[in-house]
Amino acid sequence: MIKKAFAASIFIFAFAMPSFAKELPDFTELYEKQGPAVVNISTTQTIHAEGQGVMPFPNVPEDDPFYEFFRRFAPPGGGGPGQDYKTQSLGSGFIISADGYILTNAHVVNEADEVLVKLTDKREFKAKIIGIDRRTDVALVKIEAANLPRVVFGDPGQLRVGEWVVAIGSPFGLENTVTAGIVSAKGRALPQENYVPFIQTDVAINPGNSGGPLFNLKGEVVGINSQIFSRSGGYMGLSFAIPIDVAMEVQNQLKSSGRVTRGWLGINIQEITRELADSFGMKNTNGALIAGVEKGSPAEKSGLLAGDVILKFDNKPINTSSDLPRVVAGTKPGKEVNVEILRKGGGRNISLTVGEMPSDDKEEARPAKGPAKAEPNKIGLTLRELTPQQKKKLNGKSGLLVIGAEGTAGQAGIRRGDVILAVNNNEVQSLEQFNKLVGGAQSGKTVALLVLRGDSTLYIPVKVNGK
């Protein structure tokens, strides 16, 4: 009797297996149809060791016994002090038009000297960077080709948490790799990423997948794989994709002008907690709390104040503080909009003219022709005055952003991205003033530059040459 019952259970399990298997998705057709529109992207960048103030190995004289040791066993990419070296990186992308326009991540091609695109048929093309937008991590590149396979776009708004999605890309350089998972969450806000409502998935994404497409089961692109959450550098079950509608809005501007313009208010905002809501007499935590208003900004001109809570912007409800930057950024500069706010427990409406978001050296979109090259000064520094946004980070202080370092400044350790605050205890007010201070120093003398690097300041002595 027991044997019969056991046999019957095996029969039922075996019978049920095929029907269960049929419910699992089959990705073969999707991969065969959409795979040819996914490309491998490799980039090459020349690093100027002296210009970065970086020594590939310690400053050891050539006649020192340890010189040969450091030369042989130093990290790849450098031969000796001051020598240029090249770095290479890999990523993914996908063709959005038959004439060769390709979408990828900004961080894949940013600052690349050469971009090489490889198709699934093994053809390779040098690509031109049409434009990049760091704020959304979207880049548009172009190859000279025709009749190329291209992807079909889907609607990320129709995605449902729990549905299957598929990624195709080149993790660790392994081309045409397909991975699958589900949508874990939608509209995910990440730290320092206010302009993208990310799609969170558990699709296996690793270095090299960046810039590749995320497909729904219809074979439509719904996102661009952009980031992973990892403590080890590899996949840990959390990956984030840029919704394709956001990416296409960006690429339209990049294609037409090489840059992206966004709306701007000039305010600092914070999330409304239950405690704050109670103190303001609010029934819920909806809205964005204004924590500060920048002087001369559109917000100040309209009469917005710290402590106001923005409930609606241009008739669009603001449910959380992370909603506001996206809505404002997507508003055309110069447009007059109505802002519904809560002030001291009472509601009111304010009319506001949206400004244009100031560009930031680290965030502005790069046009196809690239940034204009400034000449290095007497000590080898190429400098740029700070934008209002950068000054804001310094509490209104002035300074000069280092965009290139060579010569004696590079040798002393000044790096790109440093901010020069003072010369010999004289606060830097402008580029002209800086050049006068340095130019007035005698050849062979040393000037002390107060440098802001990250969150720390330090003095770096730099010798003035005879130029």
Residue pairs with C-beta under 8 A, 6 or more apart in sequence:
25 164
25 180
25 217
27 166
27 178
27 180
29 219
30 166
30 215
30 217
30 219
31 166
31 168
31 178
33 219
34 151
34 152
34 168
34 213
34 215
34 219
35 120
35 168
35 176
35 178
36 119
36 120
36 121
36 149
37 94
37 95
37 148
37 149
37 150
37 151
37 213
38 92
38 93
38 94
38 95
38 120
38 151
38 168
38 169
38 176
38 212
38 213
39 92
39 93
39 94
39 95
39 102
39 117
39 118
39 119
39 120
40 90
40 91
40 92
40 117
40 118
40 170
40 173
40 175
40 176
41 90
41 91
41 92
41 93
41 102
41 104
41 108
41 109
41 115
41 116
41 117
41 118
41 127
41 141
41 170
41 211
42 88
42 89
42 90
42 91
42 115
42 116
42 118
43 88
43 89
43 90
43 91
43 108
43 109
43 112
43 113
43 114
43 115
43 116
44 86
44 87
44 88
44 112
44 113
44 114
44 116
45 86
45 87
45 88
45 89
45 111
45 112
45 113
46 84
46 85
46 86
46 113
47 77
47 84
47 85
47 86
47 87
48 84
48 406
49 55
49 56
49 78
49 81
49 82
49 83
49 84
49 85
50 81
50 82
50 406
50 407
50 410
50 411
51 404
51 405
51 406
51 410
51 416
52 405
52 410
52 415
52 416
53 405
53 409
53 410
53 411
53 412
53 413
53 414
53 415
54 415
55 78
55 81
56 74
56 75
56 77
56 78
56 79
56 80
56 81
56 83
56 85
57 70
57 71
57 74
57 78
57 80
58 70
59 81
60 66
60 67
60 70
61 67
71 79
71 80
77 85
77 86
77 87
78 85
79 85
89 108
89 112
90 170
90 172
90 173
90 207
90 208
91 104
91 105
91 108
91 109
91 170
91 208
91 209
91 210
91 211
91 212
92 104
92 108
92 168
92 169
92 170
92 208
92 209
92 210
92 211
92 212
92 213
92 225
93 102
93 103
93 104
93 108
93 117
93 141
93 211
93 212
94 102
94 103
94 104
94 151
94 211
94 212
94 213
94 221
95 101
95 102
95 148
95 149
95 150
95 151
96 102
96 103
96 150
96 151
96 251
97 148
97 150
98 146
98 147
98 148
98 149
98 150
99 145
99 146
99 148
100 125
100 142
100 143
100 144
100 145
100 146
100 148
101 130
101 140
101 141
101 142
101 251
101 255
102 117
102 127
102 140
102 141
102 142
102 143
103 138
103 139
103 140
103 211
103 224
103 247
103 251
104 139
104 141
104 210
104 211
104 224
105 137
105 138
105 139
105 210
105 211
105 224
105 226
106 132
106 133
106 134
106 136
106 137
106 138
106 139
107 134
107 137
107 210
108 139
108 210
108 211
109 115
109 127
109 129
109 132
109 139
109 141
110 132
110 134
110 139
110 366
112 129
114 126
115 126
115 127
115 128
115 129
115 141
116 124
116 125
116 126
116 127
117 124
117 125
117 126
117 127
117 141
117 143
118 124
118 175
119 125
119 148
120 175
120 176
123 145
125 143
125 144
125 145
126 143
127 141
127 142
127 143
128 141
128 142
128 143
128 368
129 139
129 140
129 141
129 366
129 368
130 140
130 141
130 142
130 254
130 255
130 258
130 368
131 139
131 140
131 253
131 254
131 255
131 257
131 258
131 259
131 260
131 365
131 366
131 367
131 368
132 138
132 139
132 140
132 254
132 365
132 366
133 139
133 250
133 253
133 254
133 259
133 260
133 365
134 362
134 363
134 364
134 365
135 195
135 260
135 262
135 329
135 363
136 195
136 196
136 242
136 246
136 247
136 250
136 260
137 196
137 226
137 227
137 242
138 224
138 242
138 246
138 247
138 250
138 251
138 254
139 211
139 254
140 251
140 254
140 255
151 213
151 220
151 221
152 219
152 220
152 221
153 220
153 221
153 244
153 248
154 215
154 216
154 218
154 220
154 221
154 222
154 244
155 220
155 222
155 245
156 186
156 199
156 222
156 223
156 243
156 244
156 245
157 245
159 165
159 183
159 186
159 199
159 216
159 222
160 183
161 182
161 183
161 184
161 185
161 186
162 182
162 183
163 182
163 183
163 216
163 217
164 180
164 181
164 182
164 216
164 217
165 180
165 181
165 182
165 183
165 199
165 201
165 203
165 214
165 215
165 216
165 217
165 222
165 223
166 178
166 179
166 180
166 203
166 214
166 215
166 216
166 217
167 178
167 179
167 180
167 181
167 201
167 203
167 204
167 205
167 209
167 212
167 213
167 214
167 215
167 225
167 239
168 176
168 177
168 178
168 212
168 213
168 215
169 177
169 205
169 208
169 209
169 210
169 211
169 212
169 213
169 225
170 176
170 177
170 208
170 209
170 212
171 177
171 179
171 204
171 205
171 206
171 207
171 208
171 209
172 206
172 207
172 208
173 208
174 208
177 209
179 203
179 204
179 205
180 203
181 201
181 202
181 203
181 204
181 239
182 201
182 202
183 199
183 200
183 201
184 200
184 201
184 202
184 238
185 199
185 200
186 197
186 199
186 200
187 197
187 198
188 197
188 198
188 199
188 200
188 240
189 197
189 198
189 320
189 322
190 196
190 198
190 227
190 240
194 322
194 325
194 326
194 329
195 246
195 262
195 325
195 326
195 329
196 226
196 242
196 243
196 246
196 326
197 243
197 246
197 322
197 326
198 226
198 227
198 240
198 241
198 242
198 243
199 214
199 222
199 223
199 240
199 241
199 242
199 243
200 238
200 239
200 240
201 214
201 239
201 240
201 241
202 237
202 238
202 239
203 214
203 225
203 239
204 235
204 239
205 225
205 228
205 235
205 239
206 228
206 234
206 235
207 233
207 234
209 225
210 225
210 226
210 227
211 224
211 225
211 226
212 224
212 225
213 221
213 223
213 224
213 225
214 221
214 222
214 223
214 224
214 225
214 241
215 221
215 222
216 222
221 244
222 241
222 243
222 244
223 241
223 242
223 243
223 244
223 247
224 241
224 242
224 244
224 247
225 239
225 240
225 241
226 240
226 241
226 242
227 239
227 240
228 235
228 236
228 238
228 239
228 240
229 236
229 238
229 239
229 240
230 236
230 238
249 330
250 260
253 259
253 260
253 261
253 365
254 260
254 365
257 367
258 365
258 366
258 367
258 368
258 369
259 364
259 365
259 366
259 367
260 365
261 332
261 333
261 356
261 357
262 328
262 329
262 330
262 333
262 356
262 357
263 328
263 329
263 330
263 331
263 332
263 333
263 335
263 354
263 355
263 356
263 357
264 297
264 298
264 328
264 329
264 333
264 354
264 355
264 356
264 357
264 358
265 297
265 298
265 299
265 304
265 328
265 352
265 354
265 355
266 293
266 294
266 296
266 297
266 298
266 299
266 300
266 355
267 290
267 291
267 292
267 293
267 294
267 297
267 299
267 304
268 290
268 291
268 292
268 293
268 294
269 288
269 289
269 290
269 291
269 310
269 321
269 324
269 325
270 288
270 289
270 291
270 321
271 285
271 288
271 289
271 320
271 321
271 322
272 280
272 282
272 285
272 286
272 287
272 288
272 289
272 309
272 321
273 285
274 285
276 285
276 289
277 283
277 284
277 285
280 309
280 342
280 345
281 345
282 309
282 342
286 311
286 317
286 318
286 319
286 320
287 309
287 310
287 311
287 318
287 319
287 321
287 342
288 309
288 310
288 318
288 320
288 321
288 323
288 324
289 307
289 308
289 309
289 321
290 299
290 304
290 305
290 306
290 307
290 308
290 309
290 310
291 306
292 306
293 299
293 300
293 304
293 305
293 306
294 300
294 388
294 392
297 355
298 352
298 353
298 354
298 355
299 352
301 353
302 339
302 350
302 351
302 352
302 353
303 350
304 339
304 341
304 350
304 352
305 343
307 343
307 344
308 341
308 342
308 343
309 341
309 342
309 343
310 318
310 324
310 339
310 340
310 341
311 317
311 318
311 340
311 341
311 342
311 347
312 318
312 338
312 339
312 340
313 324
313 327
313 328
313 331
313 337
313 339
313 340
314 327
314 331
314 335
314 337
314 338
314 339
315 338
316 323
316 327
317 323
318 324
318 327
328 354
329 357
331 337
331 354
332 354
333 354
333 355
333 356
333 357
334 353
334 354
334 356
335 353
335 354
336 351
336 352
336 353
336 354
337 351
337 352
337 353
337 354
338 349
338 350
338 351
338 352
339 349
339 350
339 351
339 352
340 347
340 348
340 349
341 347
341 348
341 349
341 350
358 387
358 388
358 389
359 365
359 387
360 387
360 389
360 390
361 384
361 387
361 390
361 401
361 403
362 417
373 382
374 382
374 383
374 384
374 403
374 404
375 382
376 382
376 404
376 406
376 407
377 383
377 434
377 435
377 438
378 435
378 438
378 439
378 464
378 465
378 467
379 407
379 408
379 409
379 438
379 447
379 462
379 463
379 464
379 465
380 405
380 406
380 407
380 408
380 409
380 410
381 402
381 404
381 405
381 407
381 409
381 414
381 420
382 402
382 403
382 404
382 405
383 400
383 401
383 402
383 403
383 420
383 431
383 434
384 400
384 401
384 403
384 431
385 400
385 401
385 430
385 431
386 394
386 398
386 399
386 400
386 401
386 419
390 399
390 401
390 419
391 397
391 398
391 399
394 419
394 452
397 421
397 427
398 427
398 428
398 429
398 430
399 419
399 420
399 421
399 428
399 452
400 419
400 420
400 428
400 431
400 434
401 417
401 418
401 419
402 414
402 415
402 416
402 417
402 418
402 419
402 420
403 416
404 416
405 414
405 415
405 416
405 418
407 465
408 462
408 463
408 464
408 465
409 449
409 462
412 460
412 461
412 462
412 463
413 460
414 449
414 451
414 460
414 462
415 453
417 453
418 451
418 452
418 453
419 451
419 452
419 453
420 428
420 434
420 449
420 450
420 451
420 452
421 427
421 428
421 450
421 451
421 452
421 457
422 428
422 449
422 450
423 434
423 437
423 438
423 447
423 448
423 449
423 450
424 437
424 447
424 448
425 448
425 450
426 437
428 434
437 447
438 447
438 464
441 447
441 464
442 464
443 464
443 465
443 466
444 463
444 464
444 466
445 463
445 464
446 461
446 462
446 463
446 464
447 461
447 462
447 464
448 459
448 460
448 461
448 462
449 459
449 460
449 461
449 462
450 457
450 458
450 459
451 457
451 458
451 459
451 460
